[in-house]
């Protein structure tokens, strides 16, 4: 393959075997490659709406095809309309997504005003005002938006700044890989010598002692150099039961800023803004209905708006209250999030540093057996599955085995505070 055009042609050939001709024609006919830069394929499409659909529905498939083609991890960046691609050096840790999350796109209200002001303060005076800045709150409220907005603002102001962004679970994975590959020194250099360190979902490293040790030294190097650290989490440090005390002290030594669910007025502003960005006009009744029925999660609001836009663009529907009700039902599942067995097993395995197949299979080591029992307990607690259905997720274990596992965890919860913390942490990760 001699160019990114050849690469994209091959990607489309493979996708054409996985998707319907209508999907290919609708979403990819006017999608063209722009650049291939450090394992990131840059694409251009004609509208912001098409970009949204490509990223939400097809990005994982495209990444998977690219990874198979080149035997390494790949990412994609999609630009739309009149946007111009700016070559970004991935070695500096600046994610392509950063350009999509800016302060001017963040809707400010009473529930996030303090965190927003703190983020702007950090962006204007990195390493001087609030270090670290620790932003916490439930999933879907805008923590990542503020985190990447800081990175965007600092990059715009000082393009030569070295910026690193990473999620807590990815920090774990990269550290483990560096140990296996004998590249630990390169891993340390990559993150310890930056001007801005952005860490998303730090809660994932709690309980992973070797990872916490590495992160502690990384944190100290950056902090002592006078450089800025910004961290997000789904809860404050004091509620992370398995967090190393040294890290808890460091985190609490900066500025703590929480984000709460938006109030009704702010939700209505968010709905109107998101709809306008996608070229969708909603009646006041529709806006009020969405705001009244989705109260705690901005991401779900965005999902409803995107679905309504699809109704209009693809089905040529007039948006009515009935349309809104259907979109809310599809996206929010009547307000109750029910995780899949796959998610529960995945997050439990990740918490215990195991593979999913370890939990599903016959491995009987003490750590694996406990993790399997915990995952069964969570599956019973968080879903509507029967004991028989739960057993089917674990190579058809019978219902008596499942029931015994659940009761064992229930007994542990009566006297073991550590188990209570484990259940809470995994549940929070599942909901995130």
C-alpha positions as CSV (number, residue, x, y, z in Angstrom):
1,X,0.0,0.0,0.0
2,X,1.6,3.2,-1.2
3,X,-0.7,5.8,0.4
4,X,-3.5,6.5,2.8
5,X,-5.8,6.4,-0.2
6,X,-4.8,2.8,-0.8
7,X,-5.3,2.0,2.9
8,X,-8.7,3.5,2.9
9,X,-9.7,1.6,-0.2
10,X,-8.8,-1.6,1.5
11,X,-10.7,-0.6,4.7
12,X,-13.8,0.0,2.6
13,X,-13.4,-3.3,0.8
14,X,-13.4,-5.1,4.1
15,X,-16.2,-3.0,5.6
16,X,-18.3,-3.7,2.5
17,X,-18.3,-7.3,3.6
18,X,-19.5,-6.4,7.1
19,X,-22.1,-3.7,6.4
20,X,-25.1,-3.3,4.1
21,X,-24.8,-1.5,0.8
22,X,-27.2,1.2,2.2
23,X,-24.9,1.8,5.2
24,X,-21.9,2.1,3.0
25,X,-23.6,4.5,0.6
26,X,-25.2,6.6,3.3
27,X,-22.2,7.2,5.5
28,X,-19.1,6.6,3.5
29,X,-19.7,7.7,-0.1
30,X,-18.4,11.2,0.6
31,X,-15.9,10.1,3.2
32,X,-12.3,10.5,2.1
33,X,-8.9,10.0,3.7
34,X,-6.8,13.1,4.5
35,X,-3.7,11.8,6.3
36,X,-2.1,8.9,8.1
37,X,-0.1,10.2,11.1
38,X,1.4,8.1,13.8
39,X,-1.1,5.3,13.7
40,X,-4.0,7.7,13.3
41,X,-6.0,7.7,10.1
42,X,-7.5,11.1,9.4
43,X,-10.8,11.1,7.5
44,X,-13.0,13.9,6.1
45,X,-16.8,13.8,5.8
46,X,-19.3,16.5,4.7
47,X,-21.3,17.1,7.8
48,X,-21.0,17.1,11.6
49,X,-23.9,14.7,11.7
50,X,-22.2,12.1,9.5
51,X,-19.0,12.5,11.6
52,X,-21.1,11.7,14.7
53,X,-22.6,8.6,13.2
54,X,-19.3,7.4,11.8
55,X,-17.6,7.8,15.2
56,X,-20.5,6.3,17.3
57,X,-21.4,3.4,15.0
58,X,-18.4,2.5,12.9
59,X,-15.2,3.7,14.6
60,X,-14.6,0.4,16.4
61,X,-15.0,-1.5,13.2
62,X,-12.6,0.8,11.3
63,X,-10.0,0.6,14.1
64,X,-10.4,-3.2,14.1
65,X,-9.8,-3.4,10.4
66,X,-6.7,-1.1,10.6
67,X,-5.3,-3.1,13.6
68,X,-5.7,-6.3,11.6
69,X,-4.0,-4.8,8.6
70,X,-1.0,-3.4,10.5
71,X,-0.8,-5.7,13.6
72,X,-0.8,-2.7,15.9
73,X,-3.3,-0.4,17.6
74,X,-4.8,2.3,15.4
75,X,-7.1,5.3,16.0
76,X,-9.1,7.5,13.6
77,X,-9.8,11.2,13.5
78,X,-12.8,12.5,11.5
79,X,-13.1,16.1,10.4
80,X,-16.2,17.6,8.9
81,X,-17.4,20.3,6.6
82,X,-14.9,23.2,6.3
83,X,-12.7,22.1,9.1
84,X,-9.0,21.9,8.3
85,X,-6.8,19.2,9.6
86,X,-3.8,20.3,11.7
87,X,-1.0,17.9,11.9
88,X,-0.7,16.9,15.6
89,X,2.3,15.1,17.0
90,X,1.0,12.1,18.9
91,X,4.2,11.7,20.8
92,X,3.2,14.8,22.7
93,X,0.1,13.0,23.9
94,X,-2.4,15.3,22.2
95,X,-5.4,13.2,21.2
96,X,-7.3,14.1,18.0
97,X,-10.5,14.2,20.1
98,X,-9.1,17.2,22.0
99,X,-10.1,19.5,19.1
100,X,-13.8,18.5,19.6
101,X,-13.8,19.5,23.3
102,X,-13.4,23.2,23.9
103,X,-14.6,25.6,26.6
104,X,-16.9,27.4,24.2
105,X,-18.8,24.1,23.6
106,X,-19.2,23.4,27.4
107,X,-22.6,24.4,28.8
108,X,-22.2,26.1,32.1
109,X,-24.8,26.0,34.9
110,X,-25.0,26.0,38.7
111,X,-24.0,22.3,38.8
112,X,-20.7,22.7,37.1
113,X,-19.9,26.4,37.4
114,X,-17.1,25.9,40.0
115,X,-15.4,23.1,38.1
116,X,-15.6,25.1,34.8
117,X,-14.1,28.2,36.5
118,X,-11.3,26.1,38.0
119,X,-10.5,24.5,34.6
120,X,-10.3,27.9,32.9
121,X,-8.0,29.1,35.7
122,X,-5.7,26.1,35.2
123,X,-5.7,26.6,31.4
124,X,-4.7,30.3,31.9
125,X,-2.0,29.7,34.5
126,X,-0.9,26.0,34.3
127,X,1.2,24.8,37.2
128,X,0.5,27.9,39.3
129,X,-3.1,28.1,40.5
130,X,-4.5,24.7,41.3
131,X,-2.2,21.7,41.1
132,X,-3.4,19.1,40.8
133,X,-7.0,19.9,39.8
134,X,-9.2,17.0,40.7
135,X,-12.6,16.9,39.0
136,X,-15.1,14.3,40.1
137,X,-18.7,13.4,39.5
138,X,-20.9,10.7,38.0
139,X,-20.5,9.4,34.4
140,X,-21.8,11.5,31.6
141,X,-21.7,15.0,33.2
142,X,-18.8,16.6,31.3
143,X,-15.6,15.7,33.3
144,X,-13.7,14.6,30.2
145,X,-15.0,17.6,28.2
146,X,-13.4,19.9,30.8
147,X,-10.2,17.8,30.9
148,X,-9.7,18.0,27.2
149,X,-10.7,21.6,27.0
150,X,-7.8,22.4,29.3
151,X,-5.5,20.6,26.9
152,X,-7.0,22.3,23.9
153,X,-6.6,25.8,25.4
154,X,-3.0,25.2,26.5
155,X,-2.1,23.7,23.1
156,X,-3.6,26.7,21.4
157,X,-1.7,29.2,23.6
158,X,1.6,27.3,23.6
159,X,1.7,24.8,20.7
160,X,5.1,23.5,21.8
161,X,3.8,22.4,25.2
162,X,4.2,18.7,25.8
163,X,0.7,17.3,26.7
164,X,0.0,13.7,27.8
165,X,-3.5,12.4,28.1
166,X,-4.3,8.9,29.3
167,X,-7.1,7.0,31.0
168,X,-6.5,5.1,34.3
169,X,-7.1,1.7,32.8
170,X,-4.8,2.5,29.8
171,X,-2.0,3.6,32.2
172,X,-2.3,0.1,33.8
173,X,-2.2,-1.6,30.4
174,X,0.7,0.4,29.1
175,X,2.8,-0.1,32.2
176,X,2.2,-3.9,32.1
177,X,3.1,-4.0,28.4
178,X,6.3,-1.9,29.0
179,X,7.4,-4.4,31.7
180,X,6.8,-7.4,29.3
181,X,8.6,-5.6,26.5
182,X,11.5,-4.4,28.5
183,X,10.6,-0.7,27.7
184,X,9.8,0.5,31.2
185,X,12.3,3.4,30.9
186,X,10.6,4.6,27.7
187,X,7.3,4.4,29.4
188,X,8.5,6.5,32.4
189,X,10.1,9.1,30.1
190,X,6.9,9.4,28.0
191,X,4.8,10.5,31.0
192,X,7.2,12.0,33.5
193,X,8.6,14.7,31.2
194,X,5.5,16.6,30.2
195,X,4.2,20.1,30.7
196,X,0.6,19.0,31.1
197,X,-0.6,15.6,32.4
198,X,-4.3,14.8,31.8
199,X,-5.6,11.7,33.5
200,X,-9.1,10.5,33.0
201,X,-10.9,8.0,35.3
202,X,-8.1,7.6,37.8
203,X,-10.4,5.3,39.9
204,X,-9.3,2.3,37.8
205,X,-5.8,2.3,39.3
206,X,-7.1,1.9,42.9
207,X,-6.1,-1.5,44.3
208,X,-3.4,-2.0,41.7
209,X,-0.3,-1.6,44.0
210,X,2.5,-1.7,41.4
211,X,0.5,0.7,39.1
212,X,-0.1,3.1,42.1
213,X,3.6,3.1,42.9
214,X,4.5,4.0,39.3
215,X,1.8,6.7,39.2
216,X,3.0,8.1,42.5
217,X,6.5,8.6,41.1
218,X,5.1,10.0,37.8
219,X,2.9,12.4,39.7
220,X,5.8,13.6,41.9
221,X,8.2,14.2,38.9
222,X,5.6,16.3,37.1
223,X,4.5,18.2,40.2
224,X,8.0,18.9,41.4
225,X,8.9,20.3,38.0
226,X,6.1,22.8,38.4
227,X,4.0,21.4,35.6
228,X,0.3,21.0,35.7
229,X,-1.7,17.8,36.5
230,X,-5.4,17.4,36.0
231,X,-7.3,14.3,37.1
232,X,-10.9,13.1,36.8
233,X,-12.7,10.5,38.7
234,X,-16.2,9.2,39.3
235,X,-15.8,9.8,43.0
236,X,-13.6,11.9,45.4
237,X,-10.3,10.3,46.7
238,X,-11.7,9.7,50.2
239,X,-14.3,7.3,48.7
240,X,-11.7,5.2,46.9
241,X,-11.3,2.5,49.5
242,X,-8.3,0.8,47.8
243,X,-6.4,4.0,46.9
244,X,-2.9,4.3,48.2
245,X,-2.8,6.8,51.1
246,X,0.2,8.6,49.5
247,X,-1.9,9.2,46.3
248,X,-4.9,10.3,48.3
249,X,-2.9,12.9,50.1
250,X,-1.4,14.2,46.8
251,X,-4.9,14.4,45.2
252,X,-6.5,16.1,48.1
253,X,-3.6,18.6,48.3
254,X,-4.8,20.3,45.1
255,X,-8.2,21.8,44.3
256,X,-11.2,19.4,44.4
257,X,-14.1,20.3,42.1
258,X,-17.2,18.3,41.8
259,X,-19.8,18.2,39.0
260,X,-23.4,17.5,39.8
261,X,-26.3,16.6,37.4
262,X,-27.5,19.7,35.6
263,X,-30.7,21.5,36.8
264,X,-33.8,21.8,34.5
265,X,-32.8,25.1,33.0
266,X,-29.3,24.0,32.2
267,X,-30.6,20.7,30.7
268,X,-32.8,22.7,28.4
269,X,-29.9,24.9,27.2
270,X,-27.9,21.7,26.6
271,X,-30.7,20.2,24.5
272,X,-31.1,23.3,22.4
273,X,-27.3,23.7,21.9
274,X,-26.7,20.0,21.0
275,X,-29.7,20.1,18.6
276,X,-28.4,23.3,16.9
277,X,-25.0,21.7,16.5
278,X,-26.6,18.8,14.6
279,X,-28.9,21.1,12.5
280,X,-32.0,20.0,14.3
281,X,-34.8,22.3,15.3
282,X,-36.9,21.2,18.3
283,X,-40.2,22.7,19.6
284,X,-40.3,24.0,23.1
285,X,-42.5,21.1,24.1
286,X,-40.0,18.6,22.8
287,X,-37.1,20.4,24.6
288,X,-39.1,20.5,27.9
289,X,-40.1,16.8,27.6
290,X,-36.5,15.7,27.1
291,X,-35.3,17.8,30.0
292,X,-38.0,16.5,32.3
293,X,-37.3,12.9,31.5
294,X,-33.5,12.7,31.4
295,X,-32.3,14.4,34.6
296,X,-28.9,12.9,35.5
297,X,-26.8,12.3,32.4
298,X,-25.7,14.7,29.7
299,X,-24.5,11.8,27.5
300,X,-28.0,10.4,27.4
301,X,-29.3,13.8,26.4
302,X,-26.8,13.8,23.5
303,X,-27.9,10.3,22.6
304,X,-31.5,11.3,22.4
305,X,-30.7,14.3,20.2
306,X,-28.6,12.1,17.8
307,X,-31.4,9.6,17.5
308,X,-33.9,12.3,16.8
309,X,-31.6,13.7,14.1
310,X,-31.3,10.2,12.6
311,X,-35.1,10.0,12.5
312,X,-35.3,13.3,10.6
313,X,-32.3,12.6,8.3
314,X,-32.8,9.0,7.5
315,X,-36.6,8.4,7.9
316,X,-37.6,12.0,7.0
317,X,-39.8,12.1,10.1
318,X,-41.4,15.2,11.5
319,X,-40.2,15.3,15.2
320,X,-43.2,15.0,17.5
321,X,-43.5,14.2,21.2
322,X,-44.1,10.6,20.2
323,X,-40.8,10.6,18.4
324,X,-39.1,12.1,21.5
325,X,-40.7,9.4,23.7
326,X,-39.4,6.7,21.4
327,X,-35.9,8.2,21.4
328,X,-35.8,8.4,25.1
329,X,-37.1,4.9,25.5
330,X,-34.4,3.6,23.1
331,X,-31.5,5.5,24.6
332,X,-32.3,5.7,28.3
333,X,-34.1,2.4,28.7
334,X,-36.9,4.1,30.7
335,X,-34.2,5.6,33.0
336,X,-32.7,2.4,34.2
337,X,-29.3,1.2,33.1
338,X,-29.0,-2.6,33.0
339,X,-25.5,-3.7,32.1
340,X,-24.9,-6.7,30.0
341,X,-23.2,-9.8,31.4
342,X,-20.2,-9.1,29.1
343,X,-19.7,-5.7,30.8
344,X,-20.0,-7.1,34.3
345,X,-17.5,-9.9,33.6
346,X,-15.1,-7.5,31.8
347,X,-15.1,-5.0,34.6
348,X,-14.8,-7.6,37.3
349,X,-11.9,-9.3,35.5
350,X,-10.2,-5.9,35.0
351,X,-10.6,-5.1,38.7
352,X,-8.9,-8.3,39.7
353,X,-6.3,-8.0,36.9
354,X,-7.6,-11.2,35.2
355,X,-8.8,-12.1,31.7
356,X,-12.5,-12.5,31.0
357,X,-11.9,-16.2,29.9
358,X,-10.5,-16.8,33.4
359,X,-13.8,-15.9,35.0
360,X,-15.9,-17.8,32.4
361,X,-13.7,-20.9,32.4
362,X,-12.6,-23.6,34.9
363,X,-9.6,-21.8,36.5
364,X,-9.9,-22.6,40.2
365,X,-7.2,-20.4,41.7
366,X,-8.3,-18.5,44.8
367,X,-8.2,-15.1,43.2
368,X,-10.0,-16.2,40.1
369,X,-12.7,-18.1,42.1
370,X,-13.4,-15.0,44.2
371,X,-13.6,-12.8,41.1
372,X,-16.0,-15.3,39.5
373,X,-18.2,-15.3,42.6
374,X,-18.2,-11.5,42.7
375,X,-19.2,-11.2,39.1
376,X,-22.0,-13.7,39.7
377,X,-23.2,-11.6,42.6
378,X,-23.1,-8.4,40.6
379,X,-24.9,-10.1,37.7
380,X,-27.7,-11.1,40.0
381,X,-27.8,-7.7,41.6
382,X,-27.6,-5.5,38.5
383,X,-29.6,-7.5,36.0
384,X,-32.9,-9.4,35.7
385,X,-31.2,-12.6,34.7
386,X,-32.2,-15.9,36.3
387,X,-29.7,-18.2,38.1
388,X,-29.9,-20.5,35.0
389,X,-29.1,-17.6,32.7
390,X,-26.2,-16.4,34.9
391,X,-24.8,-20.0,34.9
392,X,-24.9,-20.0,31.1
393,X,-22.4,-17.2,31.0
394,X,-19.8,-19.4,32.9
395,X,-19.7,-22.5,30.6
396,X,-23.2,-23.6,31.7
397,X,-22.5,-23.9,35.5
398,X,-25.7,-25.1,37.2
399,X,-28.0,-22.8,39.2
400,X,-26.9,-24.4,42.5
401,X,-23.3,-23.4,41.9
402,X,-24.4,-19.8,41.0
403,X,-26.6,-19.6,44.1
404,X,-23.7,-20.8,46.4
405,X,-21.4,-18.2,44.9
406,X,-23.9,-15.4,45.4
407,X,-24.6,-16.4,49.0
408,X,-20.8,-16.5,49.7
409,X,-20.4,-12.9,48.6
410,X,-23.5,-11.9,50.5
411,X,-22.0,-13.4,53.7
412,X,-18.7,-11.7,53.1
413,X,-20.5,-8.3,52.8
414,X,-21.8,-8.7,56.3
415,X,-18.4,-8.6,58.0
416,X,-15.8,-7.7,55.3
417,X,-15.5,-3.9,54.7
418,X,-12.9,-4.6,51.9
419,X,-15.5,-6.6,50.0
420,X,-18.0,-3.8,50.4
421,X,-15.5,-1.4,48.8
422,X,-14.8,-3.9,46.0
423,X,-18.5,-4.3,45.1
424,X,-18.9,-0.5,45.2
425,X,-15.8,0.1,43.0
426,X,-16.7,-2.5,40.4
427,X,-20.3,-1.3,40.3
428,X,-19.1,2.2,39.7
429,X,-16.8,1.1,36.9
430,X,-19.7,-0.8,35.3
431,X,-21.9,2.2,35.4
432,X,-19.1,4.4,33.9
